[in-house]
Amino acid sequence: MFVSDCLSVNKEGHLTIGGCDAAELAREYGTPLYVYDEEQIRKNCRAYVKSIEDNYGGNGLAIFASKAFMCMEMCRICKEEKMGIDVASGGELYTAVKADFPMDRVVFHGNNKTKDELVLALESNVGRIVVDNIEELNMLNSLACEYKKTTKIMLRIKPGIDAHTHSFIRTGQIDSKFGFAIETGEAMAAVKLANNMTGVELCGVHCHIGSNIFDIDPFELAAKVMLGFINDAKKETGVQITELNLGGGFGIKYLSDDEPEEYGAYMNRVAKTVKDTCKGFGIPIPKIMIEPGRSVVGAEGITLYTVGSVKDIPGVRTYVSVDGGMVDNPRYALYGAAYEAMCANKADQPKSKTVTIAGKCCESGDLIQEHTDIQESESGDILAVLSTGAYNYSMASNYNRIPRPAAVMVKDSVPRVIIKRESYDDLIKNDV
């Protein structure tokens, strides 16, 4: 059983993704190599867009959290599938601009946006800017007045929800660098301040409680808290907030025994909570936005490596070293992220060996997985790490001056390069 429907094993016993032989992809395009299945990505996009139509009568927007995997091709896919795009930096925004993505469907996040980034957002006519703090609110208002514009904003709110996930990726509780807290009164103070500004138009509020969450309950609770805040803001300030962005964080299968809820179950239960809560408060249902990222691309991507050395330390462990590592997948080094791996050219064989997969960086902590089962492997084998479509390319680095890998998208069993492999010349092009 695979973590994604886009994976299979062909008659040669090789792993396939989107109908393409992974070992052949490694041979043709080299390794390390990111590979994505376009058909499944589009299917996921359509499911989220349909959920907005089914649950809210189309009064909403499904927005791809581009930090999961941002490139011009993903912008084009989201544009065609009628998704919005969430950007969290000037670079992500610039990518969307260059891909000719509709700016009215762009939401700009970030807890410390620079003046240059806000200017780019204003010049690009970004649809929504999610304001994180008072300093940013004041700067944005000043810039908007200078540019003779009124820009639509949302306030990022901390609903105080513990999402039961890793502490590094919990973002909704009061002790977070993101957003305005409700408990301290700063969220309501931000509503009042924004309402008296001429350069901004407060249209909505936003929350995000964490990432890779398997429980639906925290999402329902967050919706109740946020709608309660909207109701309180109306009563206390007279401001009618018409948009509610509930963020993302939907879990995916990293391991075969992971059991995330179907995305439809998330949408249906939260939609019922939204409707029931609004009815209880006697307020109109706001325009609902959601921000799936990992769940759009995570399980739809794999990374391919070539095995170099196999080092068996009797009674200790076996190291299988590959030609990548923390430079193209830092998530295990950062917070022990779990992955499944296999020899792509031996996918029909049993996983009979427990190994530690090591990278090539000059760091003892450069590991992809420890004590994981794979097929008996040897130098030259192609190792596949599954569910690496989210936050791998995005978080890749050039540590040890290692060029970042290429990315290939597969559609109808035909691969194409969507991100070129970096060269050594790319590494030194900005040196002076």
N, C-alpha and C positions, 0 to 999 in steps of 0.2 A: 504494500500500500504506500503510495507516494503522497507527499505533502501537497501536491497540486495536480489537477487534472491534465495539465499541459505536459506532464512527464510520463514516459513509458519506456519499455525495453523492446528493441527491434529483434529481428531474426538472427542478427549477428551477435546478440547478447550485449549490445551497447545501449547506454542511456540515450534517450531522445528527448528533445524539447521542441514542442510545436511541430513534430514530425521530422526534425533534423537530427542526424546522428551527432551526438556531442563530441565523440572522438574525432569525427571528420571536421567539425567546426574548429576544434583545437588545432588540427593539422593545417587547415586552410588559413585561419586568422591568427594563429599563435596563441600563446598563453603568457600570463593570466588573461582571461577573457570573460567579460560579463555578457550573458546571453539572456534575452527577454522574449517572451511570447506575446506578440501583439494582439492576437485574437482574444486571448484570455484577459489581457489588460482592457481591451475595448468592452468585453463582456462585463467586466467589473464596473467600468464607468457607466454603462447603460443601466446596470442594476441600481446604482445609486440615483441616477437621473430619474429612473422610473419610480423609485421609492418616494421621491418628492412629489411626483405627479399623483401617485396612488394615495399617499397619506395626507397631502396638504393641497390637493387640487392644483398643483403646479406653483403654488405661492411659496417659492423657495428656490434654493440653488445648491447643488452639490459642487463642492469646491475641492479640487485636488491640492493636497498639501505638498507643494513641489519640493520641499526640503527632502522628501523621501527619495526622489530621483528627478533631478531637473536637467533638462537639455531641450534643445529646440524641437526635437522630434516629439517629446512628450507634450510640449505646448501645442503642437499641431494636432496630436491625437485628442487632447482635451478640447481643443477648439471644435473639431469635427464632431465630438461626442456631446457637445453642448454642456460641458463642465466649466466651472470657474477655475481659477488658479489662485492659490494662496502663496505669496512670496514673503520671504523673511529677511531680505537684504537687497541692496542696490543691484548686486550681481544677478540675483534671481529675477528681479524686476526687469533689468536690462535684457536678459535672455527672452523674457516674454515679449518685450517690445520688439526685439529683432525678429522674433518668430511671427510678428504681426498678430499677436493674440488680442482679442477684443478687451480693451482696458476697462470697460464697464463691468467686466466679470473678474476683475483682479482685486484681491483683498491683500493689503500690505500690513504684515505683522512685524514685530520686533520690539524688544524691551529697551533698546538704546539706539534708536534710529539717528543717524547723523543729519546735519543740516543738508549736506549734499544729497543724501538719500531722499529726504523729504522734498527737496527741490525737484529731483528727478520724478518723484511721484506726482507732484503738482503739474509739472510740464507734460507728463504722460497722461494726465487726466485719469489717474487710477480711480476705480469705482468706489472703494472704501479704504480708509486708513484706520487701522485698529490702534487707538492711542493707549499707551501703556502707563504713562505717569504724567504728573502735573507739568514738569519741565517740558516734556514733549508737547503737551497740549498748548502751552504758551508759545513755544517756538513755532509750531505748525500754524497757529492762528496768526502770528505775526507775519510769517512767510506768505500765507494765503492772502492776507490783506495787501502785502507788498505786490503780489502777483495779480491783485484784483480778482481773486477767485473766492468762491465758497465751496469748500471741499467736504464731502460727506465722511463722517467718522463713526466708528463704533468705539466703545470703551471696553477694554479688557478687564473683566471682573474675576476675582478669586472667590468661587462659591464655597470654599472651605470643605471640599470633598476629598476624602482619602480614597484613591482609586485602587488600592491594594496591588500596586505594581512596584517596580524597582524605584528606590528613592531618587535616583538620578533622573527619572523620567516621570515623576509625579509633579504636576504643575498647577493643580487646582486648590491646594491647601494654603492656609494663610502664610506659612513660612515659605514663600516662593519669590523669586526675583521678578516674576511676571505679574503685572496688573494691579488693580485697586481692590483692597479688601472691603467686604461689606461690613464685617464686625466692627471695624475701627471708625466707620463713618466716612472714610476717604472716597469710597465709591459714590456715595450720594453727593459729597462735596464736589466731585468731578462733574457730575450731572449738572449741578447748579452753575458751575463755572462755565462749562461748555455752552449752556443755554444762553448765556449773556455775551457770547462772542459773536463777532460778525464774519469771521473768516472760516468758521466751521459750522456744519449742520449735523447735530447729533441725531442719527437715525437708528442706532442699534447698540446692543451690548453683546459681548463675546465672552465665552469661557472655554477652557480646555483643561480637563481634569487629569490627563496622563496619556500614556501610550501602551499599546498591546494589552488592552484590558479585555478579559474574557467574560466578566460579569456585566449584566445589563442594569442591575440595580443602581450603580453609581451614576449612570447616564440619566436614569429616571429622576433620581434625587437632584442632580444638577439642574435638570429642566425645571423642577419645582422651585428650587431656590432662585433661579434666574427670573422666572416668571413672577415670583414673589417680589423680587427687586424691581421689576418693571412696574408692578402694581403699586409698590411703595413710592417709586419715583413719581408716578402720576399723581398720587394723593398729596405728596409733600411739595412737589415743585410745579405741578401742572404739565410737565413734559410727557408727551405720549411717545414712547419708544416703540417703533413699528417693526424692528428687525431683531431677531435673536439668532446668534451664531453659536451652536452647541459644540463646535470643535470636532475633533476626531478621536483617534485612539483605539479604534476597533482592532481586536486581536486577530492574528493569523496563525496558521499551522507552521511552526518551525520544526516540530518533531511529529512523527506519525501518530503519536497518542495524544497530541494536543487536541482539544475539543472546543474551539471557539464557536460561539453562536452564529447561525446564519445571519448575514447582514440584514435580511428582511425582518428577522426577529427583533433586531435592534430597532430598526426603523418603526415597525408596527407598535411595539410596546412604548417607545418614547413618544410617538405621535399620539397614542391614546392618553398618555400622561399629560402632554401639552394641551390637548383638547379639554380633558377633564379639569385641569387646573385653571385654564382660562375661563371655562364656564363657571367654576367656583368663585373666581375673582370678579366675574362680570366684565372681563376685558376682551377685546378682539384678539384672535389668534395672530401673532406677528408673522412676518415673513421668516421662514425657518431656513437657516443655512447649516450645512454640515461639512466637515473637512477631512474626508478620508485620504490617507496617503499610503501608509504601509499596506493597507488592505487592498489597494488598487494594484500595486506592483510587487509587493514583497515575495509572495510565493510564486510569482510568475517570472522570476529571474533566478539564474544560477551563476556560479563562478567556476570556471575551469582552470586547472593548474596542471603543470607537468611535474611529476615526482622526480626529485633529484636523488638524494641519498635516503637510505633506510637504515637507521642506526638502532640496533637492538642492545639494550643494556640489561643483561640477565638479572632477573629478580627485581628490576626497577620499572622500566617501561621501554617501549619501542617508539622512536621518533621517526615519523615520515615527513621529510622536508620537501616543501614545494617552492615554486619560483615566484611566489607572492607572499602574502601574509598580512601583518597589521597595516601595511601601506594601502592595501586595497580592501581590507575588512578589519577595521579597528575595534569592532563591537565586542569581541571576546576579551581583548585586552582592557577595554574600558569598563565593562560591567558583566563579564562572564556570560555573554549571550550564547544560547544553545543553538546548535545547528546539526543537521544530519549530513553525512558525507558518504561518498562511495567512489569506487574506481569506475569511471564512465565506460571504460573499455572492457570491464568485467562485471557489468551490472546484473547479469543473470547468475552470478556465482554467489554463494553464501558469504555473509559478513563474518568471517571466521577469526579475524585478528583485532585485538584491542590495541589502539595506538594513540599517540599524541601527534596531532598535525602541527608541524612547526613551519614558520615562515623563514625568509632569508635575511631579515634585518639583523643588525648587530645589537640585538636586545634579547635577554633571556626570556622576557615576557612576550616575545613575538610568537604567539600561538593562535591557532584558529579554533581548535578544540582539544580537550584532554580526555583520555580514557574513553574514546569513542570507537565503535565497531565499524570496520570497513573490510573489504575483500583483501586477501593476501596480496600485497603490493610490492612492486619493484621499480627500480629506476626506469623512467620512460613511460610509466603508466599515466593516464589522464585522471586526475582526481577532480570530482565535482562536489562542490558544497552547495546545498540546496537552500531555497528561500533567502537568497541574497539580493533580491531585486530592490529592497528598500534600505537606505542609509549605508550602502557599501560604496558605490561610486560617489555618492554625495559627500561621504566623510573621508574619502581617499586622500592620501598625502604623497609628497615626494621625499619622505624621510630616507636618509642614505642616498639621496639623489636617484631614486628609483622612479622611472617614468610610470605614469598611470596607465592602466590597461585600456584597450579598445572596448567598445560596447557594440554588440550586434543585436538587431531585432529580427525575429523570425515571423514571417507571415506566409500562410499557405505553403509551408514547408520550404520557403525560399528565404535565405538569410541576406541581410544587408547591413553594412556598417552605419551606425548612427553617431558614434563618437570615435574619432581616430585615435590610434595608439600614440601616446607621446613619444617623442624621440629625445636623444641626448641633447640635440640642438634646442629643443623646446625648453630643456632644463636651464640652459645658460642664456636664453635670449634676452632676459632682463638684467643680466649681470653687466656691470660697467667697470 
